[in-house]
């Protein structure tokens, strides 16, 4: 799947999270989350530019999602006070909350990427190297029109979520 398809999948998957955050008074975190899942949707595909790393190898696993989440959470935790003081809307959150949230959203984004690749015939091996089992729904190829369709669906679902929240 291409970047636009992954972005669409991530928007669809994050829409209910955004709604939950907005309904509980955490709209700013929801907006930050949307920005993160949108901009990092193709992060696992960095493997195509890395020597000695197979495409849809280690970067397309639950381990990579966890590692990247931690790689973001730790520095955000340690810089959270500075970030919160420079963005007044975030000042209500502790550095621990900002760190856990940021890391969780990045991990969520990587897992969303895996969902996107799951629909292609090539599939994914999300538990490698512990398991070589491959998962694939084989619905369409990575280079199909589905990328644009999924992007459009993601935009519509997130926009619809925002519109419905405006009515509440």
Secondary structure as a PSIPRED ss2 file (coil, helix, strand):
# PSIPRED VFORMAT (PSIPRED V4.0)

   1 X C   1.000  0.000  0.000
   2 X C   1.000  0.000  0.000
   3 X H   0.000  1.000  0.000
   4 X H   0.000  1.000  0.000
   5 X H   0.000  1.000  0.000
   6 X H   0.000  1.000  0.000
   7 X H   0.000  1.000  0.000
   8 X H   0.000  1.000  0.000
   9 X H   0.000  1.000  0.000
  10 X H   0.000  1.000  0.000
  11 X H   0.000  1.000  0.000
  12 X H   0.000  1.000  0.000
  13 X H   0.000  1.000  0.000
  14 X H   0.000  1.000  0.000
  15 X H   0.000  1.000  0.000
  16 X H   0.000  1.000  0.000
  17 X H   0.000  1.000  0.000
  18 X H   0.000  1.000  0.000
  19 X H   0.000  1.000  0.000
  20 X H   0.000  1.000  0.000
  21 X H   0.000  1.000  0.000
  22 X H   0.000  1.000  0.000
  23 X H   0.000  1.000  0.000
  24 X C   1.000  0.000  0.000
  25 X C   1.000  0.000  0.000
  26 X C   1.000  0.000  0.000
  27 X H   0.000  1.000  0.000
  28 X H   0.000  1.000  0.000
  29 X H   0.000  1.000  0.000
  30 X H   0.000  1.000  0.000
  31 X H   0.000  1.000  0.000
  32 X H   0.000  1.000  0.000
  33 X H   0.000  1.000  0.000
  34 X H   0.000  1.000  0.000
  35 X H   0.000  1.000  0.000
  36 X H   0.000  1.000  0.000
  37 X H   0.000  1.000  0.000
  38 X H   0.000  1.000  0.000
  39 X H   0.000  1.000  0.000
  40 X C   1.000  0.000  0.000
  41 X C   1.000  0.000  0.000
  42 X C   1.000  0.000  0.000
  43 X H   0.000  1.000  0.000
  44 X H   0.000  1.000  0.000
  45 X H   0.000  1.000  0.000
  46 X H   0.000  1.000  0.000
  47 X H   0.000  1.000  0.000
  48 X H   0.000  1.000  0.000
  49 X H   0.000  1.000  0.000
  50 X C   1.000  0.000  0.000
  51 X C   1.000  0.000  0.000
  52 X C   1.000  0.000  0.000
  53 X C   1.000  0.000  0.000
  54 X C   1.000  0.000  0.000
  55 X C   1.000  0.000  0.000
  56 X C   1.000  0.000  0.000
  57 X C   1.000  0.000  0.000
  58 X H   0.000  1.000  0.000
  59 X H   0.000  1.000  0.000
  60 X H   0.000  1.000  0.000
  61 X C   1.000  0.000  0.000
  62 X H   0.000  1.000  0.000
  63 X H   0.000  1.000  0.000
  64 X H   0.000  1.000  0.000
  65 X H   0.000  1.000  0.000
  66 X H   0.000  1.000  0.000
  67 X H   0.000  1.000  0.000
  68 X H   0.000  1.000  0.000
  69 X H   0.000  1.000  0.000
  70 X H   0.000  1.000  0.000
  71 X H   0.000  1.000  0.000
  72 X H   0.000  1.000  0.000
  73 X H   0.000  1.000  0.000
  74 X H   0.000  1.000  0.000
  75 X H   0.000  1.000  0.000
  76 X H   0.000  1.000  0.000
  77 X H   0.000  1.000  0.000
  78 X H   0.000  1.000  0.000
  79 X H   0.000  1.000  0.000
  80 X H   0.000  1.000  0.000
  81 X H   0.000  1.000  0.000
  82 X H   0.000  1.000  0.000
  83 X H   0.000  1.000  0.000
  84 X H   0.000  1.000  0.000
  85 X H   0.000  1.000  0.000
  86 X H   0.000  1.000  0.000
  87 X C   1.000  0.000  0.000
  88 X H   0.000  1.000  0.000
  89 X H   0.000  1.000  0.000
  90 X H   0.000  1.000  0.000
  91 X C   1.000  0.000  0.000
  92 X C   1.000  0.000  0.000
  93 X C   1.000  0.000  0.000
  94 X C   1.000  0.000  0.000
  95 X H   0.000  1.000  0.000
  96 X H   0.000  1.000  0.000
  97 X H   0.000  1.000  0.000
  98 X H   0.000  1.000  0.000
  99 X H   0.000  1.000  0.000
 100 X H   0.000  1.000  0.000
 101 X H   0.000  1.000  0.000
 102 X H   0.000  1.000  0.000
 103 X H   0.000  1.000  0.000
 104 X H   0.000  1.000  0.000
 105 X H   0.000  1.000  0.000
 106 X H   0.000  1.000  0.000
 107 X H   0.000  1.000  0.000
 108 X H   0.000  1.000  0.000
 109 X H   0.000  1.000  0.000
 110 X H   0.000  1.000  0.000
 111 X H   0.000  1.000  0.000
 112 X H   0.000  1.000  0.000
 113 X H   0.000  1.000  0.000
 114 X H   0.000  1.000  0.000
 115 X H   0.000  1.000  0.000
 116 X H   0.000  1.000  0.000
 117 X H   0.000  1.000  0.000
 118 X H   0.000  1.000  0.000
 119 X C   1.000  0.000  0.000
 120 X C   1.000  0.000  0.000
 121 X C   1.000  0.000  0.000
 122 X C   1.000  0.000  0.000
 123 X C   1.000  0.000  0.000
 124 X E   0.000  0.000  1.000
 125 X C   1.000  0.000  0.000
 126 X C   1.000  0.000  0.000
 127 X C   1.000  0.000  0.000
 128 X C   1.000  0.000  0.000
 129 X C   1.000  0.000  0.000
 130 X C   1.000  0.000  0.000
 131 X C   1.000  0.000  0.000
 132 X C   1.000  0.000  0.000
 133 X C   1.000  0.000  0.000
 134 X C   1.000  0.000  0.000
 135 X E   0.000  0.000  1.000
 136 X C   1.000  0.000  0.000
 137 X C   1.000  0.000  0.000
 138 X C   1.000  0.000  0.000
 139 X C   1.000  0.000  0.000
 140 X C   1.000  0.000  0.000
 141 X C   1.000  0.000  0.000
 142 X C   1.000  0.000  0.000
 143 X C   1.000  0.000  0.000
 144 X C   1.000  0.000  0.000
 145 X C   1.000  0.000  0.000
 146 X H   0.000  1.000  0.000
 147 X H   0.000  1.000  0.000
 148 X H   0.000  1.000  0.000
 149 X H   0.000  1.000  0.000
 150 X H   0.000  1.000  0.000
 151 X H   0.000  1.000  0.000
 152 X H   0.000  1.000  0.000
 153 X H   0.000  1.000  0.000
 154 X H   0.000  1.000  0.000
 155 X H   0.000  1.000  0.000
 156 X H   0.000  1.000  0.000
 157 X H   0.000  1.000  0.000
 158 X H   0.000  1.000  0.000
 159 X H   0.000  1.000  0.000
 160 X H   0.000  1.000  0.000
 161 X H   0.000  1.000  0.000
 162 X H   0.000  1.000  0.000
 163 X H   0.000  1.000  0.000
 164 X H   0.000  1.000  0.000
 165 X H   0.000  1.000  0.000
 166 X H   0.000  1.000  0.000
 167 X H   0.000  1.000  0.000
 168 X C   1.000  0.000  0.000
